[in-house]
């Protein structure tokens, strides 16, 4: 197991809602980083066509998705009949980030992802002294 999840990059070829400079910048930086990643032309089209590749993606709990809004990505997988696993993979929103920010989020080590930090905080909260103190009242 590597220190980084598998990366899935959506080029948003048809909807074109992600700025071209962001898409191109992320794609170039991923290539320069020398990491393995999967590039798909358009998750929206794949969902509309119920592409079986979405099932393979949904079955991989260790993936980080570069696309658009997380709720839209979740919806695309649900619409295709292949909901994302729980906890859901991290979705990096290229509509809201610039190329540098998006690439940094994609290349961030697994243990530095917001999801990992959130899970760690929940574990500490439910097993730490704070949980016991809260039960005394």
C-alpha distance (Angstrom), angle and dihedral (degrees) to the residues before:
residue distance angle dihedral
X1 . . .
X2 3.79 . .
X3 3.77 127.1 .
X4 3.79 89.6 -111.1
X5 3.79 132.3 58.8
X6 3.78 121.6 -122.3
X7 3.81 111.4 -83.9
X8 3.78 123.1 -133.4
X9 3.81 113.9 -167.7
X10 3.82 120.9 -163.7
X11 3.79 113.3 -156.9
X12 3.83 92.3 -161.7
X13 3.80 89.5 -140.4
X14 3.79 98.2 167.6
X15 3.80 109.1 29.1
X16 3.81 90.6 41.3
X17 3.80 93.4 -163.3
X18 3.80 93.7 137.3
X19 3.81 114.6 79.5
X20 3.80 111.8 -103.6
X21 3.80 93.4 -128.7
X22 3.81 90.5 54.6
X23 3.81 94.3 47.7
X24 3.79 92.9 46.4
X25 3.80 93.4 42.9
X26 3.80 93.7 51.0
X27 3.79 92.1 46.1
X28 3.82 92.0 49.9
X29 3.82 93.5 46.2
X30 3.80 92.4 49.2
X31 3.79 89.4 51.6
X32 3.80 91.7 48.2
X33 3.81 91.2 48.7
X34 3.79 90.1 61.5
X35 3.81 93.7 -134.2
X36 3.77 124.8 142.1
X37 3.78 113.2 -108.9
X38 3.76 138.8 159.0
X39 3.78 118.8 -125.6
X40 3.80 120.7 -159.0
X41 3.78 123.4 -174.7
X42 3.81 97.5 -132.5
X43 3.82 131.5 -10.8
X44 3.81 90.8 -161.1
X45 3.80 91.9 59.3
X46 3.79 91.3 43.3
X47 3.80 89.7 53.3
X48 3.81 92.8 47.5
X49 3.81 89.2 51.7
X50 3.82 91.9 42.8
X51 3.79 88.4 -126.9
X52 3.83 111.2 -158.7
X53 3.81 89.8 -136.1
X54 3.81 87.0 74.6
X55 3.80 88.7 63.7
X56 3.80 90.4 54.7
X57 3.80 90.1 49.6
X58 3.81 92.3 47.1
X59 3.80 90.9 50.8
X60 3.82 91.6 56.5
X61 3.81 108.7 82.9
X62 3.80 90.7 -174.0
X63 3.79 102.2 68.9
X64 3.80 133.6 113.3
X65 3.81 114.2 -154.9
X66 3.82 124.8 -148.7
X67 3.78 106.6 -158.7
X68 3.79 135.0 97.8
X69 3.80 134.2 -62.8
X70 3.83 112.9 -5.3
X71 3.82 92.3 -132.0
X72 3.82 89.8 54.4
X73 3.80 92.1 49.3
X74 3.83 90.5 49.1
X75 3.79 89.2 50.0
X76 3.79 92.7 50.8
X77 3.79 91.7 55.3
X78 3.81 92.1 45.8
X79 3.82 91.2 48.6
X80 3.80 89.5 51.7
X81 3.81 90.0 52.5
X82 3.80 94.8 -109.9
X83 3.82 111.6 99.2
X84 3.78 116.8 -163.5
X85 3.81 116.3 -101.3
X86 3.80 123.2 -100.9
X87 2.92 122.4 -80.5
X88 3.77 85.7 40.1
X89 3.77 121.6 -127.4
X90 3.78 115.9 -102.3
X91 3.80 113.6 -93.7
X92 3.79 116.5 -153.5
X93 3.79 108.4 -150.4
X94 3.80 108.0 -138.7
X95 3.82 89.9 -178.4
X96 3.80 90.7 67.1
X97 3.81 102.3 33.0
X98 3.77 132.4 62.4
X99 3.80 119.7 -121.5
X100 3.80 94.1 -94.8
X101 3.82 94.1 49.5
X102 3.81 93.3 45.1
X103 3.79 92.9 48.6
X104 3.80 91.8 47.7
X105 3.82 89.4 52.4
X106 3.80 91.5 48.9
X107 3.80 94.3 48.2
X108 3.81 95.7 42.9
X109 3.81 112.6 120.1
X110 3.79 115.2 -100.5
X111 3.80 94.9 -110.2
X112 3.82 91.0 54.6
X113 3.79 96.2 55.3
X114 3.81 118.2 114.0
X115 3.81 90.0 -119.8
X116 3.82 92.4 54.4
X117 3.79 91.2 47.3
X118 3.81 91.2 48.1
X119 3.82 92.0 49.6
X120 3.81 90.6 48.1
X121 3.82 91.1 50.7
X122 3.82 91.2 49.6
X123 3.80 90.9 50.1
X124 3.81 91.6 51.0
X125 3.80 90.8 45.3
X126 3.81 94.5 52.5
X127 3.80 97.7 39.1
X128 3.80 102.1 31.5
X129 3.78 130.3 86.4
X130 3.80 91.8 -89.7
X131 3.80 91.1 70.5
X132 3.82 92.6 50.4
X133 3.80 93.6 46.8
X134 3.79 90.3 50.8
X135 3.81 90.7 56.2
X136 3.82 94.5 57.0
X137 3.80 95.7 73.6
